[in-house]
Amino acid sequence: MNVVSALGGWGQTLIWTIIPFLFVLTVVVFFHELGHFWVARRNGVRVEVFSIGFGRELVGFNDRHGTRWKLCLIPLGGYVKFYGDADAASKPDFETASAMTDEQRSESFFHKSIGQRAAIVAAGPIANFILAIVIFAGVFTLFGKPITQPRVETIVADSAAQRAGFQPGDLVLAIGGRPIESFSDMQRIVGSSAGERLAIKVQRDGREVDLTAVPTVFEFKDRFGGTHRIGRLGISRSNQPGDTQIRRYDPFTATWMGVKETWFVVERTFAYLGGVVMGTQSADQLGGPIRIAQVSGEAAQIGFVALLSLAALISVSIGLLNLFPIPMLDGGHLVFYAIEAIRGRPMSEGAQEMAFRFGLALVLMLMIFATWNDIRGLVG
């Protein structure tokens, strides 16, 4: 009897949920913090701590520059602590900073120029975007991308496609002037264009035909209880032999595709958040660590490529989230530096303290809300 069999259901959970979750989160967090670390070192800032996780240290070592690299008990994030920081959130230690010698100031993050500090802070999210592009490019080069021709097989009666004049056998060439390479490309555009008029160019019997369609709104719940509203034409893809293939790309093309894939995630994230604000999307799609762990486990069971693709998606999401103008997050720090550049001096210690407290409260509320969505999805 092996260990997994002996542990039963708990063994399966460990193998298919926790380990993939830790793999994905650790990779994404490591590269985020590595971005901060690398640019800080290039600008002469002493890095005191590079931590993956929070809480009690499990294992660690000191490098030759005096940085403590460590892995901690709670693996839900990470941080780098610069010389002159009061805490892991890079809140300035004003008292210590004012008493520094000239030599100490040369290594202090607090005493670097606005441009240097902004570059160090922005490097984390940028590293996340670069990681996603590299992962996507690697997958497209080494494993390829499944391509299904955007050819119409069947049309649902009284659907948007039927009203637009689609016919079986039509090959979709472009939507809104954007070339369509695969059926999934078409699904992406249509899914995010519910209620919008779309100019669609198809190839029919060797000639090009222009159609106009308005995707209908289709609402459904995912397996986690989140409500999704997407556009739907009412067509199915072709299953004819030769219409589906795995296409591998050269590294340059794959990199450009990785850039476009990363931008698509950013674009759809903003569209979703805008939909939440406007009331056209449900906020119950926002998930926390429990949902990430579930999705990681499912991706791992599909295969390593699916797990890598999930890591790329999460990397983009974390990079984007950290750019939000919330104190404690990287975007909040960038706002502070912008204000400092305009005023000609940093915000007062009291103002920064209030901003950090507000940011902490907001981040905690978002975490609680996301976790509540996760729990509700489990019991719902």
N, C-alpha and C positions, 0 to 999 in steps of 0.2 A: 504494500500500500504506500503510495507516494504522499508527500506532505499535503498537496492540494486536496487529494481525496480525503485525507484524515481531517482536514479542516472543514470539509464540506462546502456549504454555501459561503462561509466566510473566506475560504481559500479562493473561491472563484471571484469574489468581490475584490480581494487583494490583488489578484493577478490581472483582472480585466478592468478595474476601475482605478484603484489607488495608484498603482505603479505607472500606468499611462498618464494619469493626471499629474503626478509629480514630475515625470519626464517632460511633459509639455510646459508646465509652469516654470520649472527650473531653467530650461533652455531659454524661454522668453525673458524671464527676469534677469538671468545672467547676462544676456546680451544688452539689455536695457542699462543695467548698472555698469557694464563694461564700456558703454559709450561715454557715460559720465566720467568714469575712471580714466580712460585713455586721453580724453581731451583735457581733463584736469592736469594730468601728468605733463602733457605737452605744454601747458601754460605755467608750469612750475608750482602747482599747488600740491601740498603734502596731503596724501590720502591716508587717514588713520585707520579706517575700517572698510572692508569690502565684505558685506554679509549677504548670504542667501538665506532668507528666513528671518524670523524674529524670535525673541525669547532666549532661553538658555542655549549656550554654545555646545554643540555636539562634537565638533572636530574643527581644528583650525591650525594655522601656522603664520609666522611672520616672514615677509620677504625682505630682501636686502635693503629696501627703501623704508622699512619700518611699518608697512601696511599689514594689518591683521586680516587675513583671509579666513572666513569662517562659515560653517554650515550650522544653522540653528534649528531649534526644535520645531517651531511653527513655520512650515514652508510656504506661507501664503504671501510671498513678496520678497523684498530685499531692499538694501540701501547701501550707499557709500557715504561715509562721514569724513568731511574735509576738516583740515586744521582750521580752527576758528569757528566751527559750528557748535551750537549749543546742544543739538540733538540730531537724531537720524533724519529729521525733516529739513535739515539745513537751515534751521532758524539761527540767525546770527547771535553769537555770545558777545553782546556789546561791552560788557565789563572787561572780559578777557581781551577783546580786540583793542580796547583803548589803552591797555597796559603793555602791549607788545613792543618789543624792540624792532629796529629796522630790519634785522635779519629774520625775525619771526614774521614780520609783515610780508616779507618777500615770498613766504610759503603759505600765507593765509588766503583762503578763498575770499573772505570778506574784504580784503584790501586789493583785490584784482580790479581791473577796469570793468566798466559796465559791459563792454563788448566781450571780454574774456569770460565773465560770469554767465552772460547770456549764452555764449557758445557751449560752455560746460553743461549748463542746464538743458539746453535744447538737444545736446548730443544723445541723451537717453532715448527720447522718442524717435529721433532720426535713426539710431541704431536698430530700433524695432522695425522701422520701415525697410531698412536695408536688409535685415534678416529675412523679412517676408519675401522680398524680391529675390534674394538668393535661394530660398527654399523653393519658391514657385519655379524659378529658372532651372534649378537642379532637377525638379520633378519632370518638367517638360522636356529636358534634354536626356535624362537617363531612363525615365520610365514612359515618357510620352503622354499625350493628351487624347482621351477618347473623343473622336469627332463623328457626329451623326449628321448627315446631310439635312439641312432644313427643308425637307420635302414633306408635303402634306399627304398623309395617308387617308384619314377620314375626317369628316366635318360633322360636328354635333348639330342636330336640328335646332333651328331658332336661336343659334348662337351668334356672337359678334362676327365670327368668321363667315357664317352663311350670309348675314346681312351685308358684309363687305364685298361679297362676290367671290370668295375663295372657291377653288375647285380641287378635287383629289388630283395629285400629281404635280401641283404647283411647287416650284422651288423658290424659296424666299431669298432674294438677293440683297435687299437693303431695307432698313426701317429708319425713317427720319433722316435719310442720307447716310446712315451708318452702315457700312458693309456687314453682312451676316455670314459668318463662316460655318456655324453649326446650329443645330436645333437648340442647344443650351443657350447660345447667344441670344436667340430670339426669345426664349423663355425669360431671360433676365430682363430684357427691355420691356416686354409685354407685362411681366409681373409687377414692375414698378411704375406702370403707366395706366393704372385703372382709371377709366373715365376720361382719358385723354385721346384726342384725335391723332392717329398715327398714319403717316404716309408710308405705304408699303409697296415695294417694287418686287414683282415675282416674275419668274420665267415660266411661260406656258406654251407648250408646243413650238419651242424654238424662238418665241418672240417675248419681248418684255411687256408686262402689263402693270399699270399703276392702280393700286387699290387704297381705300381709306377705311380704317377700322377703328372702333372705339372699344377697347377691352372692357368687359363687364367686371364688376367687383365680386370676387369670390372670397368668402370668409371661412376659415377653418381653425381648429385647435391642434397644436402639435402635441407630441407625447408628454411634454412637460406642463401642459395646461395653458401655454401661451396662445393668445389669439392673433392670427395673421390675416391681413387683408391684402389680396394681390389681384392683379389684372389677369383676365383669362379670355382667350380668343375662342376656344372650343374646337381645337384641332388636335389630331394625334400625329406623331412622327412616323416616318416610313420605317418598316422593318425588312425592307428588301435586301437581299445579299449585296454586299458592296457599298451600301449606304452608311455603314458604320465601320470605322477603322481607328487604330491607334497610331497617331502621328507624332514622331519625334522631331525636335527642332534643334538647329545649331545653337551654340551658346549665346550668340549675339541676338538672334531672334527670340530665343527663350527668355533672355534678360528683359527685352522690351515687353514681351508678353507678361513677365513678372511685374513690371512697372504698371502695366495697364490693369492687371489683376488686383494689385495693391490699391490703385486709385479707385477701382470699382468698389472695393470694400469701404473705403473712406466715403465715397459718394453715397452709397446705400445707407451707411450709418447716419450721415447727416440727413438724408431723406427720411429715415425712420424717426429720428429725433424731432424733425420738423413735423412729421405726422402726429407724434405724441402731443406736441404743443398745440397743433391745430385740431386735435381730437379725432383724426382719421385713422390713427394707429393706437393699439392698446399698449400700455406700459407694462403689462404682465409678461412681455417678451424679454424684459431685462432680467438677466440671470446672474447668479453668484457662483461661488466655488463648488457648490453641490452640483449645479447644472453642468459646469465645466467638467467636473469629474465624470458625470454620467456620459457626456458626449465624448470625452476622451476614451472611456472604456469601450463605447460602441465603435469609435474610429479604429481603436487597436484591434478589435475583432475583425474588422473589414480588412485591415492590412497596414503595413508600415507606411505606405504612401499616403493613405488616408490620414494617419496620425500626423505625418509631416505637414500635410495640407492644413490640418486643424491648427497645428502650431503656428503656421504662417498667418492664418486668420486671427488667432488670439494675439499674435505679436502686433498686427496692425491695430487691433482694438485697444490694446494696452498703450501703444504709442499715441493713439489718438486721444484716449481718455486722459493721459498725462498732460496733454496740451490744453485741456480745458482750463479756463482762467479761474481756478479755484485755489485759494491759499492752501499750502501744504503740497499741492501737485506742482509739476514743472511749469505748467502754464501760469499758475499763480505767481511763481517767482519771476517769470518773464514780465508779467504785468507790473510787479514791483520795480523791476529794472527800467521799464518804460516810463513809469512815474518819476523815478529818480533822474532819468535823462532829461525829462521835461522840466522838473523842478530845480535841477542842478545839485541836488543833495538827496540822500536816502530818506525814506519815510521814517518818522520818529519811532523809537522803540515801543512806545505805547500803542501807536497805530498798527505796527506790525504784529504785536502781541494779540490785539483784538482780531486782526485779520486771520491769524493762524488759528485762534480759537473758533472763529466762525467756520473756517475751512475744515477743521477737525470735526465739528458738529455736522457739517454738510456731508462729508465723506462717510461718517458713521451712519447717518440716516440713509444714504444711498446703499451702503453695505447691508443694513438691516432690511431695507425694502427688497433688495435683490435676493437676500437669503430667504425672506418670507415668500417670495415668488417661487423659489426652489422648493421649499417645504410644502407649499400649497400644491405644486405640481406633483410631488411625491404621494401625497395623501388624497389628491383629487381624483 
